[in-house]
Amino acid sequence: MASPRDVDLTVGIDFGMTCTGVAFAKRNMDSPRMIQEWPLPPEKHGTQKKVPSTILYGDKKAVKEWGFTCNDHRDTVEWFKRYLEEDSLKSMLKTFKDENETPPFETVKQVRAIYGDYMKCLYKHISEQLQRNEEWNDKTVEFVFSLPATFRTLEVSNALMGQIKKAGFGSGGRKHFVSWGLSEPQASAVYTAKETEISFKRGDIILVCDAGGGTTDLALLEQQGDDEVVALKELSVIQGNNIGSTNIDLAFLKMVKERLEKDPKLKLAKNAATIMMHSDEFQTWKHEFGKTKEAEFRMARVTVPIVSGRTASRDADISDGKMKFSYADFRSLFDPEVDGIIQFIKGMINQVTKINSKNTPVGILILCKAKNSSTRHVLEVEADAKQNQNYLVLSGGLGSSAYVQQRIKEAFPNPKVVVAEADEPQLAVVKGLVLDRKQRAKSGSAALRIRKARASYGVVTQVRYDKKVHSGLRPTISELDGERWIENQISWVIRKGDDIDSEQSGKTHGFSKAARKRNNPWISKRELVISHQDKDQLPTNKDDVDVFVLCTVESDLSGVDSEYIHKRTGKRSGLFKPAPKYYEIPYAIKFVVGAIDARFELWVGEREYAKKNSFRVDWEDQGLRSSSKK
């Protein structure tokens, strides 16, 4: 991986449930730009800051169209992001089975293959757009991807990274790299701190609520930097929930189906309810809902795709070919999602308040879309400017809804409310990815300075026998040093909720490999484990039900310099027996845990030992798939 200072081009990709955004910045650019030119059907023109996360297959499962060119075709594959994670897919399959309906997807392998096909289309277009004026073969290019907080397993991040690389990302030149960046709420926080006109002071608390198409993610952070350099510290483990605007669409779909079923004699187009859900009429009403008071709200009307015959139905609430919807109808679509967001936020606040009462947000910042405006401004707040202010940031497509903002204000009536109007809250994540990298390149420090570990990582080891601690356990006696040891014990290197400092490359755990002879093969194997239990309830034994083997690391130390091979003297086993002699190589495994991934390094002395074939990681499926149920 290249140093941030050496990168010529940074490309951020935010793959969303409904749309995908791509931002980029060259070395001399301070702010990221968006790719806005996308393949369009012949009848459409113009630019768009995001492209639909949709794909259409033709004969023999070959990709026929993607993004805008799917053009609302009835066989368009959409909304598959949520089902890239196996637990969500299983939940969906159970729901469809209970309702005796055919599910859109059957296996997680199928969904991930669709994701891979979409990524191939996306990479091809990005490659063409960014090489219009200058080829990038010899440039240092980094591609940075986000993931939602709802994806809790290393298995899903590893699998999707495989699809991303297979699609071509990282293969366009010998100095091209691809990696996971910040999670979605973390990236939103970076964007808000660096790009909006809100000036966060040292000690300010920021609660980010990134409400998008498929998920709502929360992050609670503290500003520890200044006006020049953003330095955010996470105060709680990021959290995600399957709350999003597509659930509103699905609720509308169900409402329409139920109405149409009341008049079976209507002659409708195939998939009539789905066509209505995707119509510009409904989507416009949905986006505008909340901007007009209930008393002033006129009846919303959405065209019904009637192919012939009558165009009215009292039972289905249709007149002149349009189905009517009241303010109460729309409120019934929105309220389950908004109620979920409010409870989600309250849960985060309550959880953190138990840990530290000073972290309770007492003010709210709402990052929202300004109607018919591309400017940003901040309303004045009656507060002492010298005091630290706490904020709640709403970002994402659902976060820009006027109705959502209204309900959030009603749910939190006591705090002072700061409203920051921005023209592009839906781009907060993808721009935040790039801004974080640009700050690294400019100042040498990440915008998100300190993260919270989402899980605990440890190593299976042996500990010296203590009869008080290990009562009932049978020790083994080492043939090398004669000491008594207890096997299958866990040493936790990183505990859930620990601070992970981005300025440090990781946390290490020391080991040693011992052998009778100096010319021993020096092959060492260690099991690394993961647990999602709270840090004060972590098990100590490998066989505990809450411990999962994440991987086995095999270290070949045969090529280590002789200065690291130490001669040792063991414990005498008898009065007339000489103390055994043996050789030992101290080494360490470094745990490098990212926001949504983990990797491990072998270190000998003060440097990484990276000789060819010297270190191998064999991942275990059970550990990769383990996750927190909270």
NUTORDO-708802 format. One record per residue (C-alpha): residue in one letter; x, y, z. Coordinates in steps of 0.2 Angstrom, whole numbers, padded with zeros to 4 digits, always signed. Layout:
! NUTORDO-708802
aXYZ...
This chain:
! NUTORDO-708802
m+0000+0000+0000a+0007+0017-0005s+0009+0031+0007p-0005+0044+0006r+0007+0057+0001d+0012+0047-0014v-0005+0045-0021d-0009+0053-0038l-0028+0050-0038t-0040+0044-0024v-0057+0037-0029g-0070+0034-0016i-0085+0022-0020d-0101+0022-0009f-0112+0008-0015g-0129+0011-0009m-0146+0001-0009t-0153+0013-0022c-0139+0023-0029t-0120+0023-0030g-0109+0038-0029v-0091+0040-0035a-0080+0054-0029f-0062+0057-0034a-0048+0069-0030k-0031+0071-0039r-0015+0075-0029n-0017+0094-0030m-0036+0095-0027d-0042+0100-0009s-0060+0095-0012p-0067+0079-0021r-0077+0080-0037m-0091+0068-0042i-0092+0058-0058q-0108+0065-0065e-0108+0058-0083w-0116+0041-0084p-0123+0029-0098l-0141+0035-0101p-0155+0029-0112p-0158+0038-0129e-0172+0048-0123k-0163+0055-0107h-0150+0069-0106g-0140+0078-0093t-0129+0074-0078q-0132+0065-0061k-0122+0064-0046k-0126+0046-0042v-0130+0031-0053p-0144+0018-0049s-0138+0002-0041t-0147-0008-0053i-0143-0021-0066l-0152-0030-0080y-0148-0047-0087g-0151-0053-0105d-0149-0070-0113k-0138-0083-0104k-0137-0072-0089a-0126-0059-0098v-0127-0042-0092k-0137-0032-0104e-0139-0015-0095w-0134-0006-0079g-0139+0010-0069f-0149+0022-0079t-0150+0011-0095c-0160-0002-0086n-0174+0011-0088d-0186+0004-0075h-0187-0013-0085r-0198-0025-0076d-0184-0038-0075t-0172-0025-0067v-0162-0032-0052e-0162-0019-0038w-0161-0017-0019f-0149-0031-0017k-0136-0023-0006r-0145-0028+0010y-0144-0046+0005l-0126-0047+0003e-0125-0051+0021e-0132-0069+0025d-0142-0066+0040s-0152-0052+0031l-0155-0064+0016k-0161-0078+0028s-0173-0066+0036m-0180-0061+0019l-0182-0079+0014k-0192-0083+0029t-0203-0068+0027f-0207-0073+0009k-0210-0091+0013d-0222-0086+0027e-0231-0075+0015n-0231-0089+0001e-0222-0078-0011t-0207-0080-0023p-0191-0072-0016p-0181-0061-0028f-0165-0070-0022e-0162-0087-0016t-0143-0088-0010v-0130-0076-0004k-0119-0083-0018q-0131-0077-0031v-0133-0059-0023r-0114-0058-0022a-0112-0063-0040i-0124-0049-0045y-0114-0037-0034g-0098-0043-0044d-0107-0040-0061y-0112-0022-0055m-0094-0018-0050k-0087-0024-0067c-0099-0011-0075l-0094+0002-0063y-0076+0000-0064k-0076+0000-0083h-0085+0017-0083i-0074+0024-0069s-0059+0019-0079e-0066+0027-0095q-0071+0043-0086l-0055+0046-0077q-0043+0042-0091r-0051+0054-0104n-0036+0066-0103e-0023+0056-0095e-0019+0037-0093w-0017+0031-0076n-0007+0015-0079d+0009+0023-0072k+0000+0033-0058t-0002+0029-0040v-0021+0026-0038e-0031+0021-0023f-0049+0015-0023v-0058+0017-0006f-0074+0008-0003s-0087+0011+0011l-0098-0002+0020p-0113+0000+0031a-0112-0003+0050t-0125-0017+0048f-0112-0028+0040r-0104-0035+0056t-0094-0050+0050l-0077-0052+0042e-0084-0065+0030v-0094-0052+0021s-0080-0039+0019n-0068-0052+0013a-0080-0059+0001l-0085-0042-0006m-0067-0037-0008g-0064-0053-0018q-0078-0047-0030i-0071-0029-0031k-0054-0035-0036k-0061-0048-0048a-0071-0033-0056g-0054-0025-0060f-0052-0012-0046g-0033-0012-0042s-0028-0020-0058g-0026-0005-0069g-0008-0002-0065r+0006-0009-0054k+0003+0005-0042h-0016+0003-0040f-0023-0002-0024v-0040-0005-0017s-0046-0005+0002w-0060-0003+0013g-0061+0014+0020l-0072+0022+0034s-0089+0015+0038e-0104+0025+0031p-0108+0035+0047q-0089+0038+0050a-0087+0045+0033s-0102+0056+0035a-0095+0063+0051v-0078+0067+0042y-0088+0076+0028t-0098+0086+0040a-0083+0091+0050k-0073+0097+0035e-0085+0103+0022t-0100+0111+0030e-0100+0128+0038i-0102+0122+0056s-0086+0125+0065f-0083+0111+0077k-0073+0115+0093r-0062+0104+0103g-0073+0094+0114d-0089+0095+0104i-0099+0079+0103i-0106+0073+0086l-0120+0060+0084v-0121+0055+0066c-0136+0047+0059d-0134+0041+0041a-0151+0036+0035g-0151+0030+0018g-0160+0018+0006g-0157+0002+0015t-0149+0005+0032t-0148+0018+0046d-0130+0019+0054l-0125+0028+0070a-0108+0035+0076l-0105+0045+0091l-0089+0055+0090e-0079+0069+0099q-0069+0083+0090q-0051+0083+0097g-0044+0093+0083d-0045+0111+0078d-0051+0122+0063e-0036+0116+0053v-0035+0098+0056v-0051+0087+0060a-0047+0074+0073l-0062+0063+0078k-0063+0051+0092e-0076+0037+0092l-0085+0037+0109s-0095+0021+0106v-0095+0006+0094i-0103+0011+0077q-0121+0003+0076g-0132-0001+0061n-0150-0006+0058n-0160-0011+0043i-0170+0005+0043g-0171+0015+0026s-0181+0023+0013t-0183+0007+0003n-0194+0001+0017i-0206+0015+0013d-0206+0010-0005l-0211-0008+0000a-0224-0002+0012f-0232+0008-0002l-0231-0007-0014k-0240-0018-0001m-0253-0004+0001v-0256-0003-0018k-0257-0022-0020e-0270-0023-0006r-0281-0009-0014l-0280-0017-0032e-0285-0034-0025k-0301-0026-0019d-0306-0024-0038p-0300-0039-0047k-0309-0034-0063l-0297-0020-0067k-0287-0023-0082l-0269-0019-0076a-0252-0020-0084k-0241-0034-0077n-0233-0029-0060a-0244-0014-0059a-0240-0010-0041t-0221-0011-0044i-0223+0001-0059m-0232+0013-0047m-0219+0011-0034h-0205+0016-0046s-0215+0030-0054d-0209+0048-0054e-0226+0053-0047f-0224+0043-0031q-0205+0046-0029t-0209+0065-0030w-0223+0064-0017k-0212+0054-0006h-0197+0066-0007e-0208+0081-0004f-0218+0074+0010g-0217+0085+0026k-0214+0101+0017t-0232+0105+0017k-0243+0105+0033e-0256+0092+0035a-0270+0105+0034e-0263+0111+0018f-0259+0094+0010r-0268+0091-0006m-0273+0073-0011a-0258+0064-0019r-0262+0055-0035v-0252+0041-0043t-0256+0035-0061v-0262+0017-0061p-0255+0007-0077i-0273+0002-0083v-0271-0006-0101s-0290-0005-0105g-0307-0003-0099r-0313+0008-0085t-0302+0020-0076a-0311+0022-0060s-0314+0011-0044r-0322+0016-0028d-0315+0000-0020a-0297+0003-0025d-0299+0022-0022i-0295+0026-0041s-0302+0040-0051d-0297+0046-0069g-0284+0032-0069k-0275+0038-0053m-0275+0031-0036k-0277+0044-0022f-0267+0045-0006s-0270+0056+0009y-0258+0064+0022a-0262+0050+0034d-0258+0037+0021f-0240+0044+0018r-0238+0046+0037s-0242+0027+0039l-0228+0024+0027f-0215+0035+0035d-0219+0033+0054p-0212+0015+0056e-0196+0020+0049v-0195+0036+0058d-0200+0028+0075g-0186+0016+0072i-0173+0030+0069i-0179+0039+0085q-0178+0024+0096f-0161+0019+0088i-0154+0036+0092k-0161+0036+0110g-0153+0019+0112m-0136+0025+0107i-0138+0040+0119n-0143+0030+0134q-0130+0017+0131v-0116+0031+0130t-0124+0041+0145k-0121+0025+0156i-0103+0026+0152n-0100+0045+0153s-0114+0057+0157k-0104+0072+0148n-0107+0063+0131t-0126+0066+0131p-0130+0076+0115v-0138+0092+0121g-0139+0101+0104i-0144+0094+0087l-0136+0098+0070i-0147+0092+0055l-0138+0091+0039c-0152+0092+0026k-0156+0097+0008a-0159+0115+0004k-0174+0117-0008n-0170+0125-0024s-0153+0130-0018s-0135+0125-0019t-0129+0136-0004r-0126+0132+0014h-0130+0142+0029v-0132+0140+0048l-0146+0147+0059e-0140+0156+0074v-0141+0147+0091e-0144+0156+0107a-0129+0149+0117d-0112+0154+0124a-0100+0152+0110k-0086+0147+0122q-0096+0132+0128n-0094+0115+0120q-0109+0111+0109n-0116+0094+0105y-0123+0089+0088l-0134+0076+0080v-0130+0075+0061l-0143+0068+0049s-0136+0063+0032g-0141+0051+0018g-0156+0051+0007l-0169+0047+0021g-0160+0060+0032s-0164+0074+0019s-0183+0071+0021a-0192+0086+0028y-0204+0074+0038v-0190+0065+0046q-0182+0081+0051q-0198+0087+0058r-0201+0071+0068i-0183+0071+0075k-0185+0089+0081e-0202+0084+0090a-0193+0069+0098f-0179+0080+0105p-0188+0096+0111n-0176+0101+0124p-0160+0103+0115k-0155+0118+0105v-0157+0114+0087v-0145+0120+0074v-0150+0118+0056a-0137+0117+0043e-0144+0116+0025a-0133+0108+0012d-0136+0104-0006e-0129+0086-0006p-0132+0076+0010q-0133+0060+0000l-0115+0063-0005a-0108+0064+0013v-0102+0046+0013v-0093+0046-0003k-0085+0063-0001g-0080+0059+0017l-0070+0044+0011v-0060+0055+0000l-0058+0069+0012d-0051+0057+0025r-0037+0051+0013k-0033+0069+0007q-0031+0074+0025r-0019+0060+0028a-0009+0065+0013k-0008+0083+0018s-0006+0082+0037g+0000+0064+0040s-0015+0061+0051a-0032+0053+0048a-0048+0063+0051l-0055+0049+0061r-0041+0047+0073i-0048+0035+0086r-0060+0021+0082k-0069+0008+0094a-0065-0010+0091r-0081-0019+0086a-0076-0036+0092s-0062-0044+0103y-0047-0052+0095g-0036-0064+0104v-0024-0079+0102v-0025-0096+0109t-0010-0099+0120q-0004-0108+0136v-0001-0100+0153r+0009-0106+0168y-0001-0117+0179d-0008-0109+0195k-0017-0121+0207k-0028-0107+0214v-0033-0101+0197h-0033-0117+0187s-0042-0128+0200g-0049-0144+0191l-0038-0142+0176r-0024-0154+0172p-0008-0145+0167t+0005-0152+0154i+0024-0153+0158s+0035-0145+0144e+0048-0157+0138l+0059-0141+0134d+0059-0131+0150g+0050-0143+0163e+0037-0130+0167r+0019-0134+0170w+0007-0126+0158i-0012-0125+0155e-0017-0126+0136n-0031-0118+0126q-0031-0102+0135i-0034-0085+0127s-0024-0070+0128w-0035-0055+0122v-0025-0043+0112i-0039-0031+0107r-0055-0030+0117k-0072-0024+0110g-0074-0006+0114d-0055-0003+0115d-0048+0013+0106i-0039+0009+0090d-0027+0023+0086s-0025+0026+0067e-0008+0034+0071q-0002+0017+0077s-0001+0002+0064g-0009-0011+0076k-0007-0020+0092t+0006-0034+0094h+0006-0050+0105g+0023-0058+0108f+0027-0076+0106s+0042-0088+0105k+0046-0104+0095a+0057-0116+0105a+0067-0131+0098r+0080-0143+0104k+0092-0140+0089r+0097-0123+0082n+0094-0129+0064n+0076-0134+0068p+0063-0130+0054w+0056-0116+0065i+0038-0118+0059s+0025-0111+0071k+0006-0112+0071r-0006-0101+0081e-0025-0100+0082l-0032-0082+0082v-0050-0081+0089i-0064-0068+0089s-0078-0065+0102h-0092-0052+0102q-0095-0053+0120d-0094-0037+0131k-0076-0034+0136d-0079-0037+0154q-0087-0054+0150l-0074-0061+0139p-0071-0080+0141t-0053-0087+0145n-0054-0104+0137k-0055-0108+0118d-0069-0120+0120d-0081-0107+0127v-0097-0105+0116d-0094-0087+0113v-0076-0090+0106f-0074-0093+0087v-0058-0098+0079l-0055-0084+0066c-0040-0091+0057t-0024-0101+0059v-0008-0092+0056e+0008-0101+0051s+0025-0093+0053d+0041-0100+0045l+0055-0092+0054s+0068-0103+0046g+0076-0088+0037v+0078-0077+0053d+0095-0070+0056s+0105-0079+0069e+0105-0064+0081y+0087-0068+0085i+0090-0086+0089h+0093-0087+0108k+0100-0101+0118r+0091-0105+0134t+0092-0116+0149g+0077-0125+0156k+0071-0131+0173r+0080-0146+0180s+0069-0161+0182g+0079-0170+0195l+0094-0168+0207f+0106-0177+0196k+0099-0172+0179p+0107-0157+0170a+0095-0143+0165p+0089-0145+0147k+0096-0133+0134y+0086-0127+0120y+0084-0113+0107e+0071-0100+0106i+0066-0086+0093p+0055-0072+0100y+0042-0065+0087a+0026-0056+0087i+0010-0056+0078k+0003-0039+0074f-0016-0037+0074v-0021-0023+0061v-0040-0021+0064g-0049-0009+0052a-0067-0002+0053i-0073-0017+0044d-0059-0029+0041a-0044-0036+0049r-0026-0042+0044f-0011-0049+0053e+0008-0047+0051l+0023-0056+0057w+0036-0046+0066v+0053-0051+0072g+0063-0038+0082e+0058-0021+0077r+0052-0024+0059e+0040-0034+0049y+0046-0051+0043a+0039-0052+0026k+0050-0065+0017k+0041-0075+0003n+0031-0089+0010s+0036-0084+0028f+0018-0081+0034r+0001-0089+0029v-0016-0085+0036d-0029-0099+0034w-0046-0091+0038e-0059-0101+0047d-0077-0100+0041q-0085-0101+0058g-0075-0086+0064l-0077-0076+0049r-0096-0078+0050s-0098-0074+0068s-0106-0057+0073s-0113-0047+0087k-0132-0050+0088k-0134-0033+0096
